[in-house]
Amino acid sequence: MRVCLWFALLLWGTGSPNFEPARSLREQADARGMLVGTAVRPYALSEMAYSATLGREFNMLEGEDAMKWWVLRPDRATFNFTDGDRVVGFAEVHRMKVRGHNLVWGWTNPAWLTNGNFKTQELSQMLEEHITTVAKHYRGKVFAWDVVNEGFDEHGKVKPSIWYDQPGIGFAGKGTAYIEQTFRWAHAADPDALLFYNDGGAETVNEKSNAIYAMVKDFKRRGVPIDGVGLQMHIFDLAPDLAGIDANIARFSALGVQIHLTEMDVAVPLDAYGSPSPEDLAKQAEIYRRVASACLAHSGCTAIQTWGFTDKYSWIGSATKKAKGAGLLFDRDYHPKPAYEGLRQALQKQ
Ligand code: 9MR
């Protein structure tokens, strides 16, 4: 009797006997030819709720750390593909696309590399070897690479780094020339992969995104193999410049490159018990909805990816000493949050 009543109420609630359960993010994205992805941690794949949610909700994934130098290269002679291969293996079983992150970054490199006092020529050889070996290993498996990550400072200057000018691979003081070289190496190793430049703090129209825009325009004009720009979208401000994000996506789209939102999360303040307020979660949901809608409004914007999907695993807590967190689509128990509904609504709209 109870069950019947419950069922009757359910039908009444939907207003139709042809009630269809809400479609997952993945189903919505598939239906409109979009990619919806997330960063993953290989050690969590053995957790049932983690892998079930991941396979159900996303059609793309990316190793949060699995393909970085500090994971792949325990020492100069070794390439350890264990973590990266697990990520790719999961994607193959669940028919998901894989983004590779990243081939070149001036930060969080292994100590043997940063403290090695390598000379320019040696560094150049090592970087070419790294890019070539990794891109070839994942050829046909990784469809898009973040070739260079976070190469500009907030004023649009090329950041000092071991690859640029400390001592660099031979293009110190020559702006984006070292970036160009790495894209050429990546293209030679895997001509089919889409090659992206990825950065954070360049989501709106500002000095950094202006510099990236100028670089992409220059690369396109001269035939340097670049296919896209990754806008990270780590949002810490609950009133972000949404018009600026839209205008920025529009201008990159007009350049004829793809835009991927690569690392979205929306951090909210946490109380003493580590909980966010319902008001902030509602604001967060609206930000997910609006940012995703901005992406969907421009033909060049082809992927929306979050930096993890459960608040159980997120970099924000340690980065803010637990003052902020809860930035993702699912809570720590894998229940969908208002943010999930916000993204789903954006994907649903035709
Ligand atoms: O979330 C990542 C964290 O697990 C790593 O310790 C850290 C250093 O490798 O990188 C974090 O991810 C960063 C990403 O690779 C690039 N954009 C900023 C992300 C958050 O710091």
Residues whose N, C-alpha, C, O or C-beta is under 5 A from the ligand:
A	BS01	9MR	E64 D65 T108 W315
